[in-house]
Amino acid sequence: MDTIIVLLNRDLRVHDHPALAAACARARRVVPLFVVDPAIPPRRRAGFLADALLDLRSSLRRRGGDLILRRGDPVAETMRLADEVGAQAVWVSADVTRYAQRRERRLAAECARRRLDFRTFPGVTVIPADALRPDGGDHYRVFTPYWRAWSAEQRRAIVPPPPVVRVPEGLDPGVLPLPKAEPYGVLRGGETEGRRRMTLWLRHCLDTYAETRDDLAGETTSRLSPYLHFGCLSPLELANAGAASEEFVRRLCWRDFHHQVTRAFPDIDRREYRPRGRRWNDDKDVVAAWREGRTGMPIVDAAMRQLAAEGWLHDRARLIAAAYLTRCLRVDWRIGAEHFAEYLLDADVAVNCGSWQWLAGTGNDTRPHRAFNPVRQAKRFDPDGEYVRRYVPEISHLPRTFIHEPWKTGVIRHYPPPIAVNWDPVDQDLRED
């Protein structure tokens, strides 16, 4: 072929990019295109996205190419550019959300109308979301059988970055979308930074991941999830590199699990996967207190304040905060998922909404009525209260005995009493099914 457009979405990298590598191998000219879609507001991820796009443009330019940026409807802009450069094909990395599947169908239809070759490629997950199916079903509904099938599945080979990328001459590269303000400064976006962090974490923390993964105050978790969300890192490359730790690879399998569920149930962000007929608490003051980190439950408030300040949360902190909202306060999981989607750098629809539904008992959980005790969780995973003291300074003076239960000391100034203490005293870990 003479010219192929590679439409980029959640695959902002040059390493292990099957669509980009195949296009560079097959065509004389390749147009890496990213369309800033007004229908998908970047929310507080705008700075991270801008970093990723700038880094990708630099990587492509070092290979003789460029990142072409446009703004508008991605299908319309892709077709307009295809007419401009005389493209024969449009290739993309397959995605799973309702919006992504609709976009792919529209692209396929427009390409067919113009007699352009349209193809989807793997790359967003370790194993393609449509690759594994149980007997008699279109997707796995329970994690453990999926984990067994996923672990036994043969993986594709890692694709090296293309040495040369040739774009059509005289093509306007477009302007990078820069945010007006940078809300987070903890993590910088881009493949270069993602690969640096990946290399350091694999070298220094992988071996102890199973023992330290739930330490809320520690800094041993990888914090690579935003780079996976934007495709700055290949999940397959990360899974292969982290194979020495089954616990770590299991986390990546959970990510794939939620993606294959979302592909089969694309309304996962709005409809309950397994409706339970529950009546949710619609008290706006309760919701506001949870969002602002003033529930009176220190471990929950610490998590919510970290989320607002950094755009990232430890997996255990997410579990505690989400379970408290849905299990103790009885608030609709959709409210919590939307709040996380606003603040998290890594909040893709599949993992965010799939995890919230799982915790709320409406998702892929074989035991939807598990008991959960936030105080016991706090004492277990933040035993000295270091995490709480870091984000809830008004009670940092309390001793270890009371840091997770300040109401037992009597009146605490400048900190509210707990909204709800109606949790079951029998705590069952919610991490696995």
Solvent accessible surface area in square Angstrom, and as a share of the most:
residue,aa,sasa,rsa
1,M,82,0.37
2,D,48,0.25
3,T,0,0.00
4,I,0,0.00
5,I,0,0.00
6,V,0,0.00
7,L,1,0.00
8,L,3,0.02
9,N,30,0.16
10,R,34,0.12
11,D,2,0.01
12,L,0,0.00
13,R,3,0.01
14,V,2,0.01
15,H,50,0.23
16,D,1,0.00
17,H,2,0.01
18,P,13,0.08
19,A,0,0.00
20,L,2,0.01
21,A,17,0.13
22,A,29,0.23
23,A,0,0.00
24,C,30,0.18
25,A,87,0.68
26,R,121,0.44
27,A,14,0.11
28,R,147,0.54
29,R,53,0.19
30,V,2,0.01
31,V,0,0.00
32,P,0,0.00
33,L,0,0.00
34,F,20,0.08
35,V,11,0.06
36,V,23,0.13
37,D,17,0.09
38,P,76,0.48
39,A,68,0.53
40,I,89,0.45
41,P,74,0.46
42,P,57,0.36
43,R,79,0.29
44,R,85,0.31
45,R,21,0.08
46,A,22,0.17
47,G,2,0.02
48,F,5,0.02
49,L,23,0.11
50,A,6,0.05
51,D,24,0.12
52,A,0,0.00
53,L,0,0.00
54,L,92,0.46
55,D,29,0.15
56,L,2,0.01
57,R,18,0.07
58,S,42,0.27
59,S,5,0.03
60,L,0,0.00
61,R,120,0.44
62,R,169,0.62
63,R,49,0.18
64,G,56,0.54
65,G,7,0.07
66,D,18,0.09
67,L,0,0.00
68,I,2,0.01
69,L,4,0.02
70,R,46,0.17
71,R,157,0.57
72,G,16,0.16
73,D,51,0.26
74,P,4,0.02
75,V,5,0.03
76,A,43,0.34
77,E,26,0.11
78,T,0,0.00
79,M,6,0.03
80,R,139,0.51
81,L,3,0.01
82,A,3,0.02
83,D,94,0.49
84,E,107,0.48
85,V,14,0.08
86,G,40,0.39
87,A,7,0.06
88,Q,72,0.32
89,A,0,0.00
90,V,0,0.00
91,W,1,0.00
92,V,2,0.01
93,S,8,0.05
94,A,41,0.32
95,D,14,0.07
96,V,6,0.03
97,T,22,0.13
98,R,74,0.27
99,Y,64,0.25
100,A,2,0.02
101,Q,38,0.17
102,R,119,0.43
103,R,19,0.07
104,E,29,0.13
105,R,149,0.54
106,R,73,0.27
107,L,0,0.00
108,A,39,0.30
109,A,61,0.48
110,E,47,0.21
111,C,1,0.00
112,A,72,0.56
113,R,167,0.61
114,R,78,0.28
115,R,224,0.82
116,L,28,0.14
117,D,44,0.23
118,F,44,0.18
119,R,88,0.32
120,T,64,0.37
121,F,32,0.13
122,P,44,0.27
123,G,2,0.02
124,V,11,0.06
125,T,9,0.05
126,V,3,0.02
127,I,3,0.01
128,P,50,0.32
129,A,18,0.14
130,D,69,0.36
131,A,47,0.36
132,L,17,0.08
133,R,134,0.49
134,P,37,0.23
135,D,154,0.80
136,G,94,0.90
137,G,35,0.34
138,D,79,0.41
139,H,12,0.05
140,Y,30,0.11
141,R,124,0.45
142,V,39,0.22
143,F,0,0.00
144,T,45,0.26
145,P,47,0.29
146,Y,2,0.01
147,W,35,0.12
148,R,147,0.54
149,A,27,0.21
150,W,1,0.00
151,S,62,0.40
152,A,88,0.68
153,E,64,0.28
154,Q,165,0.73
155,R,71,0.26
156,R,62,0.23
157,A,82,0.64
158,I,67,0.34
159,V,36,0.21
160,P,96,0.60
161,P,35,0.22
162,P,7,0.04
163,P,118,0.74
164,V,65,0.37
165,V,0,0.00
166,R,148,0.54
167,V,34,0.20
168,P,8,0.05
169,E,172,0.77
170,G,87,0.84
171,L,23,0.12
172,D,91,0.47
173,P,42,0.26
174,G,15,0.14
175,V,134,0.77
176,L,25,0.12
177,P,42,0.26
178,L,130,0.65
179,P,44,0.28
180,K,215,0.91
181,A,78,0.60
182,E,92,0.41
183,P,60,0.38
184,Y,9,0.03
185,G,72,0.69
186,V,65,0.37
187,L,10,0.05
188,R,146,0.53
189,G,8,0.07
190,G,0,0.00
191,E,6,0.03
192,T,83,0.48
193,E,37,0.17
194,G,0,0.00
195,R,59,0.21
196,R,120,0.44
197,R,57,0.21
198,M,11,0.05
199,T,61,0.36
200,L,71,0.35
201,W,15,0.05
202,L,34,0.17
203,R,156,0.57
204,H,124,0.55
205,C,25,0.15
206,L,12,0.06
207,D,126,0.65
208,T,64,0.37
209,Y,18,0.07
210,A,50,0.39
211,E,136,0.61
212,T,36,0.21
213,R,40,0.14
214,D,23,0.12
215,D,61,0.31
216,L,5,0.03
217,A,11,0.09
218,G,22,0.21
219,E,114,0.51
220,T,37,0.22
221,T,27,0.16
222,S,19,0.12
223,R,31,0.11
224,L,2,0.01
225,S,41,0.26
226,P,0,0.00
227,Y,0,0.00
228,L,13,0.06
229,H,18,0.08
230,F,19,0.08
231,G,2,0.02
232,C,0,0.00
233,L,1,0.00
234,S,1,0.01
235,P,3,0.02
236,L,0,0.00
237,E,32,0.15
238,L,1,0.00
239,A,0,0.00
240,N,64,0.33
241,A,51,0.40
242,G,0,0.00
243,A,66,0.51
244,A,92,0.71
245,S,12,0.08
246,E,115,0.51
247,E,51,0.23
248,F,10,0.04
249,V,12,0.07
250,R,38,0.14
251,R,51,0.18
252,L,7,0.04
253,C,0,0.00
254,W,19,0.07
255,R,22,0.08
256,D,2,0.01
257,F,0,0.00
258,H,9,0.04
259,H,0,0.00
260,Q,3,0.01
261,V,0,0.00
262,T,0,0.00
263,R,92,0.34
264,A,36,0.28
265,F,28,0.12
266,P,42,0.27
267,D,31,0.16
268,I,1,0.01
269,D,45,0.23
270,R,132,0.48
271,R,126,0.46
272,E,25,0.11
273,Y,22,0.08
274,R,65,0.24
275,P,104,0.65
276,R,84,0.31
277,G,72,0.69
278,R,74,0.27
279,R,230,0.84
280,W,54,0.19
281,N,50,0.25
282,D,123,0.64
283,D,62,0.32
284,K,172,0.73
285,D,110,0.57
286,V,18,0.11
287,V,10,0.06
288,A,30,0.23
289,A,4,0.03
290,W,0,0.00
291,R,94,0.34
292,E,100,0.45
293,G,0,0.00
294,R,108,0.40
295,T,0,0.00
296,G,0,0.00
297,M,1,0.00
298,P,0,0.00
299,I,3,0.01
300,V,0,0.00
301,D,0,0.00
302,A,0,0.00
303,A,0,0.00
304,M,1,0.00
305,R,60,0.22
306,Q,4,0.02
307,L,0,0.00
308,A,50,0.38
309,A,62,0.48
310,E,25,0.11
311,G,0,0.00
312,W,15,0.05
313,L,1,0.00
314,H,6,0.03
315,D,66,0.34
316,R,1,0.00
317,A,1,0.01
318,R,46,0.17
319,L,13,0.06
320,I,0,0.00
321,A,0,0.00
322,A,2,0.01
323,A,0,0.00
324,Y,0,0.00
325,L,0,0.00
326,T,5,0.03
327,R,31,0.11
328,C,4,0.02
329,L,7,0.03
330,R,117,0.43
331,V,0,0.00
332,D,24,0.12
333,W,0,0.00
334,R,75,0.27
335,I,53,0.27
336,G,0,0.00
337,A,4,0.03
338,E,89,0.40
339,H,19,0.08
340,F,5,0.02
341,A,18,0.14
342,E,52,0.23
343,Y,36,0.14
344,L,2,0.01
345,L,3,0.01
346,D,11,0.05
347,A,11,0.08
348,D,10,0.05
349,V,54,0.31
350,A,1,0.01
351,V,43,0.25
352,N,13,0.07
353,C,9,0.05
354,G,1,0.01
355,S,38,0.24
356,W,4,0.02
357,Q,1,0.00
358,W,17,0.06
359,L,12,0.06
360,A,0,0.00
361,G,0,0.00
362,T,0,0.00
363,G,1,0.01
364,N,2,0.01
365,D,3,0.01
366,T,74,0.43
367,R,121,0.44
368,P,19,0.12
369,H,142,0.63
370,R,13,0.05
371,A,18,0.14
372,F,6,0.02
373,N,8,0.04
374,P,0,0.00
375,V,8,0.05
376,R,126,0.46
377,Q,0,0.00
378,A,1,0.00
379,K,96,0.41
380,R,147,0.54
381,F,16,0.07
382,D,2,0.01
383,P,60,0.38
384,D,81,0.42
385,G,0,0.00
386,E,98,0.44
387,Y,2,0.01
388,V,0,0.00
389,R,66,0.24
390,R,100,0.37
391,Y,29,0.11
392,V,0,0.00
393,P,86,0.54
394,E,50,0.23
395,I,0,0.00
396,S,44,0.29
397,H,134,0.60
398,L,12,0.06
399,P,73,0.46
400,R,149,0.54
401,T,96,0.56
402,F,65,0.27
403,I,0,0.00
404,H,6,0.03
405,E,18,0.08
406,P,3,0.02
407,W,70,0.25
408,K,123,0.52
409,T,53,0.31
410,G,47,0.45
411,V,144,0.83
412,I,30,0.15
413,R,196,0.72
414,H,163,0.73
415,Y,15,0.06
416,P,50,0.32
417,P,104,0.65
418,P,27,0.17
419,I,69,0.35
420,A,15,0.12
421,V,87,0.50
422,N,84,0.43
423,W,44,0.15
424,D,65,0.34
425,P,85,0.53
426,V,89,0.51
427,D,37,0.19
428,Q,78,0.35
429,D,53,0.28
430,L,2,0.01
431,R,19,0.07
432,E,51,0.23
433,D,37,0.19
